[in-house]
Amino acid sequence: MREMKNACIISMGSNCDKAENMAAARSALKALFGNDIRFSPVQETEPIGMDDGETFLNALALAHTDDDCADVTACLKSVERNMGRTAEEKSAGIIRIDIDLIAFGGRVLKKEDWGRAYVKDLLHSLDINGGDWL
């Protein structure tokens, strides 16, 4: 009997060249996960924890993989680096792209992010009941 693939919920956000960077992130994730990924609509949000920053575009992705959590996280951070994300820009409040694994294999990894209103909205758009993951 074949094991079930691990479900991943991935958050993406950008406040710099937002539409272009979100499209590039979707393309990179599609290349990683192939047909085992689907995306939520994009939602504009106010910055959290940043003073007077640009608004963000945010989206979620639901993907399935045989890889483990550490490998998926490493791949996501590699996508960020390949898209030009730097610590210097982050310090300046410029978020070219932020890609985080917020849930994996039925476990919520980033509870603070999971509780955000826009995440709940976007989960609903993917037909995911957030409570099922807790």
N, C-alpha and C positions, 0 to 999 in steps of 0.2 A: 504494500500500500504506500502510495506517494504521500509525503508530508505536505501539509498545507503551507502555502507561502505566507511570509510575514506581511501584514498590512502596515503601511507607513502613512502617517499624515505629516505632510511637509508644509510649513508656512514660508511664504515669500513676501518680501516687502522692499520698496524702493522709494526714495525721496529725491532722486537725481536722475534726469532723463528717464522718468518713470516708465512711460509706455514702452520705450525701446528696451530698457533693462528688464522689465517684466516679460516681454516677448522673448528676449534672449534667454532668460532663465527657464521659461517654459520649453523652449527648444532644447536647451541643454539637458533638462530633466527627461524630456521625451527620448533623447538619445540614450540616456542611462537606463530608463525603465521600459522603453519600447511601448508596446500596446498595453502594458500593465500599469498605466497611469491615466488618471483623468483629473481635470482641473475645475476649480470653482470659478465663478465670475470674479472679476477684479472689483475691489471696494476701496473707495478713498476714505482715509482716516486721518484724524489729527495725530500729531506726534505725541508719543508717550515718553515722559522723562527727558524731554529736550525743550529748552527754552526757545520759543518763537521760531521753531524750525519749519521747514516746508512740510506740507501734507504728504502723506504716504499713499501709494497704491499697494494694496495687500491682496493676496490670494492664497488659497490652499490647494494642495494636490493630494490625492489618494493614490498610492502606488502599492504594488505587491512585489516582493522579492524573496529570493532564497538566501540572500546575504544576511549577515548579522548586523546588529545595531551599530557597532563600531565602524564596520566597513561602509555602511550607508552614510553615517555622519561624516566620515573622512571624504567620501565622494562629494557630498554637499559642500563641504568647506573648500574642496578643490575647485568646484564650479565657481564659488564666490571669488577665489583668488584669480581664476582664469578670466573672470569678468572685470577684474581690476580693483576689487575691494582691498582697501588698505587700512591699517590702524590709524594712519595720519588723517585720512578722510573721515573715518568714524569719529575721531577726537574733535574734528571740526564740524560735526553734525551732518556730514554728507554720507548718506547711505546709498551707495550705488546699487547694491543688492544685499539682502540679508535672507539667507535660506537656512531654516532650522527644522530639524526632525523633532516634532512636538509630541508624537505618539508612535509607538512601535510595538507590534505584536500584542495589541490589546492593553498596553501600559502607557499611561500619560507620562511623558518625560519632562515636560515644561508646564507645570500646573498653573503658573501665573499667566502664561500665554493662553493656555486652554480656557481660562476663565474670562478672557476678554470678549466683549459683546460682539465685535466683528468676527472673531473666530467662531463663536456660536452660530452667527448668521451664515457664515461660509460653510460650516459643517452641515447645516441644514440644506444648503444648496447642493451638497454632495450626497444627500439622503443618508447622512450619518447622524445618529442620535448621540450627542456627546456623552450622555450619561452611561451609554453602553461601554464606554472605554475606561471608565473609572474603576 
